[in-house]
Amino acid sequence: MEVDDALRTTRAVRKRLDLERPVERALVEECLQLALQAPNGSNQQLWRWVLVDDPDLKSRMAEIYRAGLDGYASTGVSTDKPRQYDYTSDAALRISASVMHLKDNLERVPVLVVPLLAGRVDGASVFYQASMWGSVIPAVWSFMLALRSRGLGSAWTTIHLHREAEMAELLGIPRGYTQVGLFPVAYTIGTDFKPAPRRPVGEVASWNGFESKDRHG
């Protein structure tokens, strides 16, 4: 698959994850080996990756995930990140149905991946937070691109972080590590993913300043 095609068509996959087809450990590790080539701050490689395919463990992870989602849904909008969004639009309803599908079937996904970073961002400066996330996001995205190129898919989920401590206890994650998210990994049902609707560059980018009149170069 050409790089441009992978970049255009790597989607968050939930409903089209194949819950019946096993995923080989070697294939996941192959994708991860590519991901570890991603740039990271000072080449410290502070990441760790927990890969889970044990059915009982996945079931318990799914319980934590569902509890986190139910708690979030009951409050409407996260109190620490208020935002304006039309949850009644057709697009939002499709995403909601997709999220609910994953919630109901998470334990059936062949592999669950939890990337970690050594260190915490609680109360940290913007500089430190940006440095931390900037040292793992490229690797996670590379992992998702590698999956896509091999007929697999995933989705970056963070809802379980409302119960981060419970997941840490379950997986034996030491104190001082930050969980980046939870990634379901499976072969996709079909590989014909298309580019998503996005606002054009001219609406979201400007040259030489946020309010620059020179928006198009």
N, C-alpha and C positions, 0 to 999 in steps of 0.2 A: 504494500500500500504506500502510495506517495505521501510525503510528509504533509503537504497542503491538504490532501484529502482527509488524512487523519485529524488534522486540526479543525477542519470544517465539520466533521461528522462524528466526533467523539462526544456523545451525549451522556447525560445522567440517565442510567438505565435501571428501571425498577420492574415494570410490568413485563418487560421482554427478557428478563433473566430466565434462563432455562433451569428450572428447579429439579429436573430429572437427570440431567447429564452430569456425570462426575467430572471434576476438574483435577488434573494431575498435579501433585505437589511440585514436580519438576518444572511444570509450565509456569506456575506462579513464581517460583524462585528465579526462573529465566527472566520474567518481566521485572522482578525486583532487582536483579543484577543490572539490568539496563537503567533502572530508576536511580540506582546508587551512583551513577555517573553524573547526576545533576549537580550543578554548582551549589555550594552552601558556604555559609560564613566562615572565612579563614580555613576552609577545608577541615573543620573540626569533626564533621560527620557525627553530630550529637544525636542522631536518630537511632531508634530501635523499632523493630517491626514485629508485632505479635500476629502470627498466622494461625487461624483456628479452623480445624475441620472435624473436630470431635463432636459427635451429635449431641451428647449431653451438655457439653460446654456451650455449644451454639444455642441450645434451647434456653439455657440460663441467661445468656447474653441477650436473647430475644425478649425475655421477660423484663430485663432492665431497660431495653430500648423502648418497649411498649409503655412501661411505667413513665419514662421520660416524656414520651409523646403525649400520653394522656394528661400528664400534669401541665404540659405546655398548652395543649388544646383547651384545657379548662380555664386558663387565664386569658385566652384570646390572643394577646400580643405579649411577647416577652417584655417584662418590665424594665430590663436593662437595655433594650434596643427598640424603642417605639418607632414606628414607621407608618407611612401612609401607603396602603396597597388595597386594590379592589379585589377582595377575596371572592366576589360573586361573578367575576368575568369567566368566560368560557375557558380561557387558558388556565386560570387559577383553579377552576373546578377539575380540569383534567389532571393538573399536577396533584391536587388533593387526592383524587382517586388513585393515582399512581403511588403516592405516599402511603395510603391506607393498604394498598396491595402489598407493599413491602413490609409494612407493620405486621400484617396477618401471616406472612410467609417467611419471615427473616430466618427462622431456624432451618428452613428447607434449602436455603442458599448453600451451595457446596463449600465455599470458603468465606470466612469473615476476616478482615484485616484491620488491625488497629495500629497505626503508626504513632510513635512516641517521640518526644523531644526531651533530652536531659535539661532540666531547668523549669522554672515556673514564670509566668508573666503576671501573676496576681499583683496589682499595685505598681507594676513596673512602668518606667518611662516609655513614651511613644517610641523613642529610639530603640530601646531594648526589645519591646514587643515586635517592632518591624524587623529587627535583626533575627529574632527567633523564628517568626513565621517565614521570613524570606529564606531561611536555611532548611526548610522542609517542603514548602509548597512546590518548588520546582521538581523535587523528587516524586512527590505524590502525583503531580500532573504527568510526569514522564511514565510513571507506573500505569496510569489510566490510558495513556496513548499506546503503550506497549500491549496492554490488554486488548485494546481496540484492533490493533494490527494483527492479532492472533485469533480474532473471532470471539473475544470475551468482552464483557462490559462490567461497569460498576457505577456507583453513585457516591458522591461525597456527602455523608450524613453526619450530623453533629448533635442530633436530638438527645442521644444518650448522655451527653455531657452535663445535662441537668442532674444526672446521677453518676457523675464521674467517679466518686469515691467507691460506689458499689461495684462499678466495672473494674476499678483498680484492685479491689479486694478479690474479686472473682478470678482475675487473670494473674494475680500475684505481682502487680506492677509496684515497684518500690516508690516510696515517697520521694518527691522532688522531680518526678517525670510529669510532663504534660501530654495528655492524650489529644491527638490532632483531629480525630474523627473515627468513624467506623465505616468500612468499605465492603459492601457485599460483592463477591467475585463469582461470576458464572459465565458459561458460554451464553451468547445472546440467541434469541429466537429470530433467525434471519440476521443479515448483516447490512441491510439496505437502509442505513441511517442517513438522514439528509441534514443540510444546514438548518439551523434554527432561525426564526425571525429575530432580527437584531436591529437596533437603531443604526442609521448610517454614521460613518466616521464623522462626517461634517456636523452632526448634531451633538456629538459627545467629546469632540477634541477641538482644541484651539491652539494656535501658535503664539508663543511669546506672552502668555498670560491667560488667566482664567476667563476674563471678559474681553479678550483680544478681538478687535474687529477683523483681524487678519486670520479668519477661521479656516480658510481654504488654501492658505499658502500664497 
